[in-house]
Amino acid sequence: MKRFAIALAPLALASAAFAQTLPDVPDTDSSGNWSLVELQAVWTDLTEDAFKGIDANTDGAVDATELQAALDNGVIKTPEAASGG
């Protein structure tokens, strides 16, 4: 049983690290993902074309995986980095 717990520990830590890297972006309609308008509340210069580039599955919304990929790939910057502080 200890081996099982030890084997899962890195996965749990990786999941926690992933969750901590996303900035706080309000999901105002509680849909579980973000619209262009919701992301523009944080990234005020985000264009519709840039949003479409982040929306990898083209469903018209950005989920946590897509937002994380955009941050990881430098498509958008964390709000602190974008504001210089």
KOLTI-689253 format. One record per residue: residue number from 1; x, y, z of N, C-alpha, C in turn. Coordinates in steps of 0.02 Angstrom, whole numbers, always signed. Each point is the difference from the previous one (the first is absolute). Layout:
! residues N
<num = NUM	n.c1 = X	n.c2 = Y	n.c3 = Z	ca.c1 = X	ca.c2 = Y	ca.c3 = Z	c.c1 = X	c.c2 = Y	c.c3 = Z>
...
***
This chain:
! residues 85
<num = 1	n.c1 = +41	n.c2 = -60	n.c3 = +0	ca.c1 = -41	ca.c2 = +60	ca.c3 = +0	c.c1 = +43	c.c2 = +63	c.c3 = +0>
<num = 2	n.c1 = +56	n.c2 = -1	n.c3 = +37	ca.c1 = +44	ca.c2 = +57	ca.c3 = +1	c.c1 = +28	c.c2 = +14	c.c3 = -69>
<num = 3	n.c1 = +17	n.c2 = -54	n.c3 = -37	ca.c1 = +27	ca.c2 = +10	ca.c3 = -67	c.c1 = -50	c.c2 = +35	c.c3 = -45>
<num = 4	n.c1 = -63	n.c2 = -19	n.c3 = +7	ca.c1 = -53	ca.c2 = +31	ca.c3 = -39	c.c1 = -5	c.c2 = +74	c.c3 = +15>
<num = 5	n.c1 = +1	n.c2 = +17	n.c3 = +64	ca.c1 = -5	ca.c2 = +70	ca.c3 = +21	c.c1 = +61	c.c2 = +39	c.c3 = -24>
<num = 6	n.c1 = +59	n.c2 = -30	n.c3 = +4	ca.c1 = +61	ca.c2 = +34	ca.c3 = -23	c.c1 = -3	c.c2 = +10	c.c3 = -76>
<num = 7	n.c1 = -27	n.c2 = -49	n.c3 = -35	ca.c1 = -5	ca.c2 = +6	ca.c3 = -73	c.c1 = -48	c.c2 = +56	c.c3 = -21>
<num = 8	n.c1 = -53	n.c2 = +10	n.c3 = +39	ca.c1 = -49	ca.c2 = +51	ca.c3 = -16	c.c1 = +20	c.c2 = +71	c.c3 = +23>
<num = 9	n.c1 = +47	n.c2 = +5	n.c3 = +45	ca.c1 = +19	ca.c2 = +65	ca.c3 = +28	c.c1 = +23	c.c2 = +49	c.c3 = -53>
<num = 10	n.c1 = +43	n.c2 = -19	n.c3 = -48	ca.c1 = +19	ca.c2 = +49	ca.c3 = -51	c.c1 = -59	c.c2 = +23	c.c3 = -42>
<num = 11	n.c1 = -46	n.c2 = -44	n.c3 = -14	ca.c1 = -59	ca.c2 = +19	ca.c3 = -39	c.c1 = -42	c.c2 = +51	c.c3 = +39>
<num = 12	n.c1 = -8	n.c2 = -11	n.c3 = +64	ca.c1 = -38	ca.c2 = +47	ca.c3 = +41	c.c1 = +34	c.c2 = +68	c.c3 = +3>
<num = 13	n.c1 = +66	n.c2 = -1	n.c3 = +7	ca.c1 = +37	ca.c2 = +63	ca.c3 = +2	c.c1 = -3	c.c2 = +36	c.c3 = -67>
<num = 14	n.c1 = +4	n.c2 = -36	n.c3 = -54	ca.c1 = -5	ca.c2 = +30	ca.c3 = -66	c.c1 = -68	c.c2 = +31	c.c3 = -11>
<num = 15	n.c1 = -52	n.c2 = -34	n.c3 = +22	ca.c1 = -67	ca.c2 = +27	ca.c3 = -6	c.c1 = -9	c.c2 = +63	c.c3 = +41>
<num = 16	n.c1 = +28	n.c2 = +1	n.c3 = +59	ca.c1 = -4	ca.c2 = +59	ca.c3 = +43	c.c1 = +38	c.c2 = +58	c.c3 = -31>
<num = 17	n.c1 = +58	n.c2 = -14	n.c3 = -29	ca.c1 = +39	ca.c2 = +53	ca.c3 = -32	c.c1 = -38	c.c2 = +28	c.c3 = -60>
<num = 18	n.c1 = -32	n.c2 = -43	n.c3 = -38	ca.c1 = -38	ca.c2 = +22	ca.c3 = -58	c.c1 = -56	c.c2 = +47	c.c3 = +22>
<num = 19	n.c1 = -36	n.c2 = -19	n.c3 = +51	ca.c1 = -56	ca.c2 = +40	ca.c3 = +23	c.c1 = +23	c.c2 = +68	c.c3 = +27>
<num = 20	n.c1 = +58	n.c2 = +3	n.c3 = +28	ca.c1 = +25	ca.c2 = +62	ca.c3 = +30	c.c1 = +25	c.c2 = +50	c.c3 = -52>
<num = 21	n.c1 = +14	n.c2 = -22	n.c3 = -60	ca.c1 = +28	ca.c2 = +46	ca.c3 = -49	c.c1 = -52	c.c2 = +42	c.c3 = -36>
<num = 22	n.c1 = -62	n.c2 = -20	n.c3 = +1	ca.c1 = -52	ca.c2 = +39	ca.c3 = -33	c.c1 = -17	c.c2 = +61	c.c3 = +42>
<num = 23	n.c1 = -5	n.c2 = +58	n.c3 = -32	ca.c1 = -21	ca.c2 = +60	ca.c3 = +36	c.c1 = -74	c.c2 = -4	c.c3 = +18>
<num = 24	n.c1 = -20	n.c2 = +42	n.c3 = +45	ca.c1 = -71	ca.c2 = +3	ca.c3 = +19	c.c1 = -39	c.c2 = +37	c.c3 = -53>
<num = 25	n.c1 = -37	n.c2 = -36	n.c3 = -39	ca.c1 = -41	ca.c2 = +29	ca.c3 = -53	c.c1 = -73	c.c2 = -16	c.c3 = +17>
<num = 26	n.c1 = -39	n.c2 = +49	n.c3 = +17	ca.c1 = -70	ca.c2 = -12	ca.c3 = +19	c.c1 = -40	c.c2 = -32	c.c3 = -58>
<num = 27	n.c1 = -36	n.c2 = -52	n.c3 = +17	ca.c1 = -46	ca.c2 = -33	ca.c3 = -47	c.c1 = -69	c.c2 = +27	c.c3 = +17>
<num = 28	n.c1 = -16	n.c2 = +58	n.c3 = -27	ca.c1 = -59	ca.c2 = +37	ca.c3 = +22	c.c1 = -66	c.c2 = -35	c.c3 = -14>
<num = 29	n.c1 = -1	n.c2 = -43	n.c3 = -51	ca.c1 = -62	ca.c2 = -36	ca.c3 = -15	c.c1 = -1	c.c2 = -71	c.c3 = +27>
<num = 30	n.c1 = +51	n.c2 = -18	n.c3 = +38	ca.c1 = +7	ca.c2 = -66	ca.c3 = +31	c.c1 = -6	c.c2 = -58	c.c3 = -50>
<num = 31	n.c1 = +27	n.c2 = +10	n.c3 = -60	ca.c1 = -3	ca.c2 = -51	ca.c3 = -52	c.c1 = +55	c.c2 = -53	c.c3 = +6>
<num = 32	n.c1 = +50	n.c2 = +16	n.c3 = +40	ca.c1 = +56	ca.c2 = -47	ca.c3 = +7	c.c1 = +57	c.c2 = +14	c.c3 = -49>
<num = 33	n.c1 = -8	n.c2 = +51	n.c3 = -41	ca.c1 = +52	ca.c2 = +22	ca.c3 = -45	c.c1 = -8	c.c2 = +76	c.c3 = -9>
<num = 34	n.c1 = +42	n.c2 = +29	n.c3 = -44	ca.c1 = +0	ca.c2 = +73	ca.c3 = -6	c.c1 = -17	c.c2 = +22	c.c3 = -71>
<num = 35	n.c1 = -39	n.c2 = +53	n.c3 = -4	ca.c1 = -17	ca.c2 = +32	ca.c3 = -63	c.c1 = +52	c.c2 = +54	c.c3 = -15>
<num = 36	n.c1 = -5	n.c2 = +28	n.c3 = -59	ca.c1 = +44	ca.c2 = +56	ca.c3 = -18	c.c1 = -9	c.c2 = +57	c.c3 = +49>
<num = 37	n.c1 = -61	n.c2 = +17	n.c3 = +16	ca.c1 = -14	ca.c2 = +56	ca.c3 = +46	c.c1 = +30	c.c2 = -13	c.c3 = +69>
<num = 38	n.c1 = -7	n.c2 = -62	n.c3 = +24	ca.c1 = +27	ca.c2 = -17	ca.c3 = +66	c.c1 = +77	c.c2 = +6	c.c3 = +0>
<num = 39	n.c1 = +32	n.c2 = -23	n.c3 = -52	ca.c1 = +73	ca.c2 = +6	ca.c3 = -3	c.c1 = +22	c.c2 = +72	c.c3 = -10>
<num = 40	n.c1 = -39	n.c2 = +40	n.c3 = -35	ca.c1 = +17	ca.c2 = +70	ca.c3 = -10	c.c1 = -4	c.c2 = +40	c.c3 = +65>
<num = 41	n.c1 = -35	n.c2 = -26	n.c3 = +50	ca.c1 = -1	ca.c2 = +33	ca.c3 = +65	c.c1 = +69	c.c2 = -3	c.c3 = +33>
<num = 42	n.c1 = +40	n.c2 = -50	n.c3 = -19	ca.c1 = +67	ca.c2 = -8	ca.c3 = +27	c.c1 = +52	c.c2 = +24	c.c3 = -50>
<num = 43	n.c1 = -7	n.c2 = -21	n.c3 = -62	ca.c1 = +45	ca.c2 = +20	ca.c3 = -55	c.c1 = -38	c.c2 = +49	c.c3 = -44>
<num = 44	n.c1 = +3	n.c2 = +64	n.c3 = +17	ca.c1 = -42	ca.c2 = +50	ca.c3 = -32	c.c1 = +16	c.c2 = +10	c.c3 = -74>
<num = 45	n.c1 = +60	n.c2 = -19	n.c3 = -21	ca.c1 = +19	ca.c2 = +9	ca.c3 = -70	c.c1 = -10	c.c2 = -64	c.c3 = -42>
<num = 46	n.c1 = -32	n.c2 = -50	n.c3 = +29	ca.c1 = -12	ca.c2 = -63	ca.c3 = -36	c.c1 = -50	c.c2 = +11	c.c3 = -56>
<num = 47	n.c1 = +20	n.c2 = -18	n.c3 = -61	ca.c1 = -43	ca.c2 = +8	ca.c3 = -58	c.c1 = -39	c.c2 = -63	c.c3 = -14>
<num = 48	n.c1 = -51	n.c2 = +6	n.c3 = -42	ca.c1 = -39	ca.c2 = -59	ca.c3 = -19	c.c1 = +44	c.c2 = -51	c.c3 = -36>
<num = 49	n.c1 = +45	n.c2 = +24	n.c3 = -43	ca.c1 = +46	ca.c2 = -46	ca.c3 = -35	c.c1 = +46	c.c2 = -37	c.c3 = +49>
<num = 50	n.c1 = +26	n.c2 = +35	n.c3 = +50	ca.c1 = +43	ca.c2 = -32	ca.c3 = +49	c.c1 = -40	c.c2 = -51	c.c3 = +40>
<num = 51	n.c1 = -63	n.c2 = +17	n.c3 = +18	ca.c1 = -43	ca.c2 = -46	ca.c3 = +36	c.c1 = -11	c.c2 = -64	c.c3 = -41>
<num = 52	n.c1 = -13	n.c2 = +8	n.c3 = -64	ca.c1 = -10	ca.c2 = -58	ca.c3 = -43	c.c1 = +63	c.c2 = -43	c.c3 = -3>
<num = 53	n.c1 = +58	n.c2 = +31	n.c3 = +5	ca.c1 = +63	ca.c2 = -37	ca.c3 = +2	c.c1 = +9	c.c2 = -40	c.c3 = +64>
<num = 54	n.c1 = -26	n.c2 = +26	n.c3 = +54	ca.c1 = +3	ca.c2 = -35	ca.c3 = +65	c.c1 = -51	c.c2 = -57	c.c3 = +3>
<num = 55	n.c1 = -57	n.c2 = +11	n.c3 = -30	ca.c1 = -55	ca.c2 = -49	ca.c3 = +0	c.c1 = +16	c.c2 = -57	c.c3 = -48>
<num = 56	n.c1 = +42	n.c2 = -46	n.c3 = +22	ca.c1 = +27	ca.c2 = -53	ca.c3 = -43	c.c1 = -52	c.c2 = -46	c.c3 = -29>
<num = 57	n.c1 = -53	n.c2 = -13	n.c3 = +38	ca.c1 = -51	ca.c2 = -47	ca.c3 = -25	c.c1 = -57	c.c2 = +37	c.c3 = -36>
<num = 58	n.c1 = +6	n.c2 = +65	n.c3 = -9	ca.c1 = -47	ca.c2 = +42	ca.c3 = -36	c.c1 = -73	c.c2 = -7	c.c3 = +22>
<num = 59	n.c1 = -10	n.c2 = -6	n.c3 = +66	ca.c1 = -68	ca.c2 = -5	ca.c3 = +25	c.c1 = -27	c.c2 = +68	c.c3 = +23>
<num = 60	n.c1 = +39	n.c2 = +53	n.c3 = -10	ca.c1 = -23	ca.c2 = +66	ca.c3 = +18	c.c1 = +12	c.c2 = +19	c.c3 = +72>
<num = 61	n.c1 = +37	n.c2 = -42	n.c3 = +36	ca.c1 = +16	ca.c2 = +14	ca.c3 = +70	c.c1 = +70	c.c2 = -27	c.c3 = +13>
<num = 62	n.c1 = +32	n.c2 = +26	n.c3 = +51	ca.c1 = +67	ca.c2 = -22	ca.c3 = +20	c.c1 = -5	c.c2 = -37	c.c3 = +66>
<num = 63	n.c1 = +25	n.c2 = -62	n.c3 = +0	ca.c1 = +0	ca.c2 = -38	ca.c3 = +62	c.c1 = +68	c.c2 = +6	c.c3 = +34>
<num = 64	n.c1 = +7	n.c2 = -30	n.c3 = +58	ca.c1 = +61	ca.c2 = +6	ca.c3 = +40	c.c1 = +61	c.c2 = -26	c.c3 = -38>
<num = 65	n.c1 = -8	n.c2 = -55	n.c3 = -37	ca.c1 = +56	ca.c2 = -28	ca.c3 = -37	c.c1 = +22	c.c2 = +48	c.c3 = -55>
<num = 66	n.c1 = -47	n.c2 = +29	n.c3 = -35	ca.c1 = +17	ca.c2 = +48	ca.c3 = -53	c.c1 = +32	c.c2 = +62	c.c3 = +28>
<num = 67	n.c1 = -25	n.c2 = +25	n.c3 = +56	ca.c1 = +29	ca.c2 = +59	ca.c3 = +32	c.c1 = +70	c.c2 = -14	c.c3 = +23>
<num = 68	n.c1 = +11	n.c2 = -59	n.c3 = +30	ca.c1 = +66	ca.c2 = -18	ca.c3 = +23	c.c1 = +48	c.c2 = -5	c.c3 = -59>
<num = 69	n.c1 = -22	n.c2 = -30	n.c3 = -55	ca.c1 = +43	ca.c2 = -5	ca.c3 = -59	c.c1 = +18	c.c2 = +69	c.c3 = -28>
<num = 70	n.c1 = -47	n.c2 = +46	n.c3 = +0	ca.c1 = +13	ca.c2 = +67	ca.c3 = -23	c.c1 = +52	c.c2 = +35	c.c3 = +44>
<num = 71	n.c1 = -5	n.c2 = -10	n.c3 = +65	ca.c1 = +49	ca.c2 = +29	ca.c3 = +46	c.c1 = +69	c.c2 = -33	c.c3 = -9>
<num = 72	n.c1 = +1	n.c2 = -66	n.c3 = -4	ca.c1 = +63	ca.c2 = -37	ca.c3 = -8	c.c1 = +36	c.c2 = +17	c.c3 = -64>
<num = 73	n.c1 = -39	n.c2 = +13	n.c3 = -53	ca.c1 = +30	ca.c2 = +14	ca.c3 = -66	c.c1 = +11	c.c2 = +74	c.c3 = -13>
<num = 74	n.c1 = -14	n.c2 = +42	n.c3 = +50	ca.c1 = +13	ca.c2 = +72	ca.c3 = -7	c.c1 = -51	c.c2 = +36	c.c3 = -43>
<num = 75	n.c1 = -56	n.c2 = -31	n.c3 = -14	ca.c1 = -52	ca.c2 = +33	ca.c3 = -40	c.c1 = -29	c.c2 = +58	c.c3 = +40>
<num = 76	n.c1 = -10	n.c2 = -11	n.c3 = +65	ca.c1 = -19	ca.c2 = +52	ca.c3 = +47	c.c1 = +47	c.c2 = -4	c.c3 = +59>
<num = 77	n.c1 = +5	n.c2 = +53	n.c3 = +37	ca.c1 = +43	ca.c2 = +2	ca.c3 = +60	c.c1 = -45	c.c2 = +1	c.c3 = +62>
<num = 78	n.c1 = +28	n.c2 = -24	n.c3 = +55	ca.c1 = -37	ca.c2 = +4	ca.c3 = +63	c.c1 = -16	c.c2 = +73	c.c3 = +14>
<num = 79	n.c1 = -55	n.c2 = +15	n.c3 = +31	ca.c1 = -18	ca.c2 = +70	ca.c3 = +12	c.c1 = +54	c.c2 = +40	c.c3 = +34>
<num = 80	n.c1 = +37	n.c2 = -29	n.c3 = +47	ca.c1 = +55	ca.c2 = +35	ca.c3 = +34	c.c1 = +54	c.c2 = +20	c.c3 = -50>
<num = 81	n.c1 = +17	n.c2 = -47	n.c3 = -44	ca.c1 = +52	ca.c2 = +14	ca.c3 = -50	c.c1 = -25	c.c2 = +51	c.c3 = -51>
<num = 82	n.c1 = -63	n.c2 = -3	n.c3 = -17	ca.c1 = -27	ca.c2 = +46	ca.c3 = -49	c.c1 = -3	c.c2 = +71	c.c3 = +28>
<num = 83	n.c1 = -10	n.c2 = +7	n.c3 = +66	ca.c1 = -6	ca.c2 = +66	ca.c3 = +29	c.c1 = +67	c.c2 = +26	c.c3 = +26>
<num = 84	n.c1 = +52	n.c2 = -42	n.c3 = -5	ca.c1 = +66	ca.c2 = +22	ca.c3 = +22	c.c1 = +11	c.c2 = -4	c.c3 = +74>
<num = 85	n.c1 = -45	n.c2 = -35	n.c3 = +36	ca.c1 = +11	ca.c2 = -1	ca.c3 = +71	c.c1 = -21	c.c2 = -62	c.c3 = +30>
***
